[in-house]
Amino acid sequence: MSSKPAAAQSGIGLSRLLTGQSQGWTPPTQGQQLALTLFKPECRSKSPARTIDWEEVDRQLQKFLHQPNPVSVREVSRQLGIEVRQLYLRDNQTTRQIGQRWLAYLRRRKVANLQEAIPHLESAGKEVLMAGKSLNLREMKARLPHEVTQSIQGFYGVLKDVRLRLVGESPEHHKISV
């Protein structure tokens, strides 16, 4: 230990420490440690384990399965207050049936939306072509109602199909290919 820190901690001057004059020197007294009242969060006790009546859950799942309007498994899970994973683990068959019914409903809705939008798409496509413009996404969205464009999934792919159908029907296309 060097002299400076030793002198500082012993309470004796550096010159006295170096010359060895330690007469009348008493070691410093230990300072009293202050007890600080620090914030100490209380330990939370665990909530009691929840018991689930799986027979009642099964009855509820059967009700959801036989409702006139399909519901997603996620929505069933939310309404029952049980995680999706637990539903699949405990009642796999019924949960899968609910999920398959929901997916079939989404597919039917997609097809219905497309069939409803096709006449709008074709008339807007004809307008674009008659105006001498390119049949592209921007031109079509400018001419279609917002509800039609939002109801179609994969709008760009549908637009390609409409473009092929309209260009295939146009007389210019027949002149070029002959």
C-alpha positions as a Markdown table, in Angstrom:
| # | Residue | x | y | z |
|---|---|---|---|---|
| 1 | Met | 0.0 | 0.0 | 0.0 |
| 2 | Ser | 1.4 | 3.4 | -0.8 |
| 3 | Ser | 1.9 | 6.1 | 1.8 |
| 4 | Lys | -0.8 | 8.5 | 0.7 |
| 5 | Pro | -3.8 | 6.1 | 1.0 |
| 6 | Ala | -2.4 | 4.7 | 4.2 |
| 7 | Ala | -2.1 | 8.3 | 5.7 |
| 8 | Ala | -5.6 | 9.1 | 4.5 |
| 9 | Gln | -7.2 | 6.0 | 6.0 |
| 10 | Ser | -5.3 | 6.1 | 9.3 |
| 11 | Gly | -6.1 | 9.6 | 10.1 |
| 12 | Ile | -2.4 | 10.6 | 10.6 |
| 13 | Gly | -0.7 | 13.2 | 8.4 |
| 14 | Leu | 1.6 | 12.1 | 5.6 |
| 15 | Ser | 4.7 | 13.8 | 7.0 |
| 16 | Arg | 4.1 | 12.2 | 10.5 |
| 17 | Leu | 3.6 | 8.8 | 8.9 |
| 18 | Leu | 6.7 | 9.1 | 6.8 |
| 19 | Thr | 8.9 | 10.3 | 9.7 |
| 20 | Gly | 7.4 | 7.7 | 12.1 |
| 21 | Gln | 6.0 | 10.1 | 14.6 |
| 22 | Ser | 3.0 | 8.1 | 15.8 |
| 23 | Gln | 3.0 | 9.3 | 19.4 |
| 24 | Gly | -0.5 | 10.2 | 20.6 |
| 25 | Trp | -2.1 | 8.6 | 17.5 |
| 26 | Thr | -5.1 | 6.5 | 18.0 |
| 27 | Pro | -6.7 | 4.4 | 15.3 |
| 28 | Pro | -9.9 | 6.0 | 13.8 |
| 29 | Thr | -13.1 | 4.6 | 15.3 |
| 30 | Gln | -15.4 | 2.6 | 13.1 |
| 31 | Gly | -18.1 | 4.8 | 11.6 |
| 32 | Gln | -21.7 | 3.8 | 12.4 |
| 33 | Gln | -23.3 | 2.2 | 9.3 |
| 34 | Leu | -26.5 | 4.0 | 8.5 |
| 35 | Ala | -29.5 | 1.8 | 7.9 |
| 36 | Leu | -31.3 | 3.0 | 4.8 |
| 37 | Thr | -34.9 | 2.2 | 4.2 |
| 38 | Leu | -34.9 | 1.1 | 0.6 |
| 39 | Phe | -37.9 | 0.3 | -1.4 |
| 40 | Lys | -38.4 | -3.5 | -1.4 |
| 41 | Pro | -41.2 | -4.8 | -3.5 |
| 42 | Glu | -43.4 | -7.3 | -1.9 |
| 43 | Cys | -43.3 | -10.8 | -3.2 |
| 44 | Arg | -46.5 | -11.6 | -5.0 |
| 45 | Ser | -48.0 | -14.9 | -4.2 |
| 46 | Lys | -48.8 | -17.1 | -7.1 |
| 47 | Ser | -52.4 | -17.2 | -8.1 |
| 48 | Pro | -54.1 | -20.5 | -7.5 |
| 49 | Ala | -54.2 | -22.9 | -10.4 |
| 50 | Arg | -57.3 | -22.6 | -12.4 |
| 51 | Thr | -59.5 | -25.6 | -12.8 |
| 52 | Ile | -61.2 | -26.0 | -16.1 |
| 53 | Asp | -64.3 | -28.1 | -16.6 |
| 54 | Trp | -63.4 | -29.8 | -19.8 |
| 55 | Glu | -66.8 | -31.4 | -20.2 |
| 56 | Glu | -68.4 | -27.9 | -20.2 |
| 57 | Val | -65.7 | -26.7 | -22.7 |
| 58 | Asp | -66.5 | -29.7 | -24.9 |
| 59 | Arg | -70.2 | -28.7 | -24.8 |
| 60 | Gln | -69.3 | -25.1 | -25.7 |
| 61 | Leu | -67.1 | -26.3 | -28.6 |
| 62 | Gln | -70.0 | -28.4 | -30.0 |
| 63 | Lys | -72.2 | -25.3 | -29.8 |
| 64 | Phe | -69.6 | -23.3 | -31.7 |
| 65 | Leu | -69.3 | -26.1 | -34.3 |
| 66 | His | -73.1 | -26.1 | -34.9 |
| 67 | Gln | -73.7 | -22.4 | -35.1 |
| 68 | Pro | -75.0 | -21.1 | -38.4 |
| 69 | Asn | -72.1 | -18.6 | -38.8 |
| 70 | Pro | -68.5 | -20.1 | -38.6 |
| 71 | Val | -66.1 | -18.8 | -36.0 |
| 72 | Ser | -62.3 | -19.0 | -36.0 |
| 73 | Val | -60.6 | -21.1 | -33.4 |
| 74 | Arg | -58.9 | -17.9 | -32.1 |
| 75 | Glu | -62.3 | -16.3 | -31.5 |
| 76 | Val | -63.5 | -19.5 | -29.7 |
| 77 | Ser | -60.4 | -19.4 | -27.6 |
| 78 | Arg | -61.0 | -15.8 | -26.7 |
| 79 | Gln | -64.6 | -16.3 | -25.8 |
| 80 | Leu | -63.9 | -19.4 | -23.6 |
| 81 | Gly | -60.9 | -17.8 | -22.0 |
| 82 | Ile | -58.7 | -20.8 | -22.9 |
| 83 | Glu | -55.5 | -20.7 | -25.0 |
| 84 | Val | -55.8 | -22.1 | -28.5 |
| 85 | Arg | -53.0 | -24.5 | -27.8 |
| 86 | Gln | -54.9 | -26.0 | -24.8 |
| 87 | Leu | -58.0 | -26.4 | -27.0 |
| 88 | Tyr | -56.0 | -28.4 | -29.6 |
| 89 | Leu | -54.3 | -30.5 | -26.9 |
| 90 | Arg | -57.5 | -31.3 | -25.0 |
| 91 | Asp | -60.2 | -31.6 | -27.7 |
| 92 | Asn | -58.2 | -31.9 | -30.9 |
| 93 | Gln | -61.0 | -33.3 | -33.1 |
| 94 | Thr | -63.6 | -30.7 | -32.4 |
| 95 | Thr | -61.1 | -27.9 | -32.5 |
| 96 | Arg | -59.9 | -29.1 | -35.9 |
| 97 | Gln | -63.4 | -29.3 | -37.2 |
| 98 | Ile | -64.1 | -25.7 | -36.1 |
| 99 | Gly | -60.8 | -24.6 | -37.8 |
| 100 | Gln | -61.6 | -26.4 | -41.0 |
| 101 | Arg | -65.1 | -25.0 | -41.1 |
| 102 | Trp | -63.7 | -21.5 | -40.7 |
| 103 | Leu | -61.1 | -22.0 | -43.5 |
| 104 | Ala | -63.9 | -23.3 | -45.8 |
| 105 | Tyr | -65.9 | -20.2 | -45.0 |
| 106 | Leu | -63.0 | -18.0 | -45.8 |
| 107 | Arg | -62.5 | -19.8 | -49.2 |
| 108 | Arg | -66.2 | -19.4 | -50.0 |
| 109 | Arg | -66.2 | -15.7 | -49.1 |
| 110 | Lys | -63.1 | -15.2 | -51.3 |
| 111 | Val | -64.7 | -16.8 | -54.3 |
| 112 | Ala | -68.0 | -14.9 | -53.7 |
| 113 | Asn | -66.1 | -11.5 | -53.4 |
| 114 | Leu | -64.2 | -12.3 | -56.6 |
| 115 | Gln | -67.4 | -13.2 | -58.5 |
| 116 | Glu | -69.0 | -10.0 | -57.3 |
| 117 | Ala | -66.0 | -7.9 | -58.4 |
| 118 | Ile | -65.4 | -9.4 | -61.8 |
| 119 | Pro | -68.1 | -7.3 | -63.6 |
| 120 | His | -66.6 | -4.1 | -62.0 |
| 121 | Leu | -63.1 | -5.2 | -63.0 |
| 122 | Glu | -64.0 | -5.9 | -66.6 |
| 123 | Ser | -65.9 | -2.7 | -67.1 |
| 124 | Ala | -63.1 | -0.6 | -65.5 |
| 125 | Gly | -60.6 | -2.5 | -67.7 |
| 126 | Lys | -62.5 | -1.7 | -70.8 |
| 127 | Glu | -62.6 | 2.0 | -69.8 |
| 128 | Val | -58.8 | 2.0 | -69.3 |
| 129 | Leu | -58.2 | 0.3 | -72.7 |
| 130 | Met | -60.7 | 2.6 | -74.5 |
| 131 | Ala | -58.8 | 5.6 | -73.1 |
| 132 | Gly | -55.7 | 4.2 | -74.7 |
| 133 | Lys | -53.9 | 3.6 | -71.4 |
| 134 | Ser | -52.1 | 0.6 | -70.0 |
| 135 | Leu | -54.2 | -1.8 | -67.9 |
| 136 | Asn | -52.3 | -1.5 | -64.7 |
| 137 | Leu | -53.0 | -1.5 | -60.9 |
| 138 | Arg | -53.0 | 2.3 | -60.6 |
| 139 | Glu | -55.4 | 2.9 | -63.4 |
| 140 | Met | -57.8 | 0.2 | -62.2 |
| 141 | Lys | -57.8 | 1.4 | -58.6 |
| 142 | Ala | -58.5 | 4.9 | -59.8 |
| 143 | Arg | -61.7 | 3.6 | -61.5 |
| 144 | Leu | -63.0 | 1.1 | -59.0 |
| 145 | Pro | -64.9 | 1.7 | -55.8 |
| 146 | His | -62.8 | 1.2 | -52.6 |
| 147 | Glu | -65.1 | -1.6 | -51.4 |
| 148 | Val | -64.3 | -3.6 | -54.6 |
| 149 | Thr | -60.6 | -3.3 | -54.4 |
| 150 | Gln | -60.5 | -4.1 | -50.7 |
| 151 | Ser | -62.7 | -7.2 | -51.1 |
| 152 | Ile | -60.3 | -9.0 | -53.4 |
| 153 | Gln | -57.4 | -11.0 | -52.1 |
| 154 | Gly | -54.5 | -11.2 | -54.5 |
| 155 | Phe | -55.6 | -8.2 | -56.5 |
| 156 | Tyr | -52.6 | -8.2 | -58.7 |
| 157 | Gly | -53.1 | -11.8 | -59.8 |
| 158 | Val | -56.8 | -11.1 | -60.5 |
| 159 | Leu | -55.8 | -8.1 | -62.5 |
| 160 | Lys | -53.5 | -10.3 | -64.7 |
| 161 | Asp | -56.4 | -12.6 | -65.4 |
| 162 | Val | -58.7 | -9.7 | -66.3 |
| 163 | Arg | -56.0 | -8.3 | -68.5 |
| 164 | Leu | -55.6 | -11.6 | -70.4 |
| 165 | Arg | -59.3 | -11.9 | -70.8 |
| 166 | Leu | -59.8 | -8.4 | -72.1 |
| 167 | Val | -56.7 | -8.3 | -74.4 |
| 168 | Gly | -57.7 | -11.7 | -75.8 |
| 169 | Glu | -61.2 | -10.3 | -76.7 |
| 170 | Ser | -60.0 | -7.0 | -78.2 |
| 171 | Pro | -59.9 | -6.8 | -82.0 |
| 172 | Glu | -56.4 | -5.3 | -82.0 |
| 173 | His | -55.1 | -8.5 | -80.5 |
| 174 | His | -56.7 | -10.6 | -83.3 |
| 175 | Lys | -55.2 | -8.3 | -85.9 |
| 176 | Ile | -51.7 | -8.7 | -84.5 |
| 177 | Ser | -51.9 | -12.4 | -84.1 |
| 178 | Val | -53.3 | -13.0 | -87.7 |
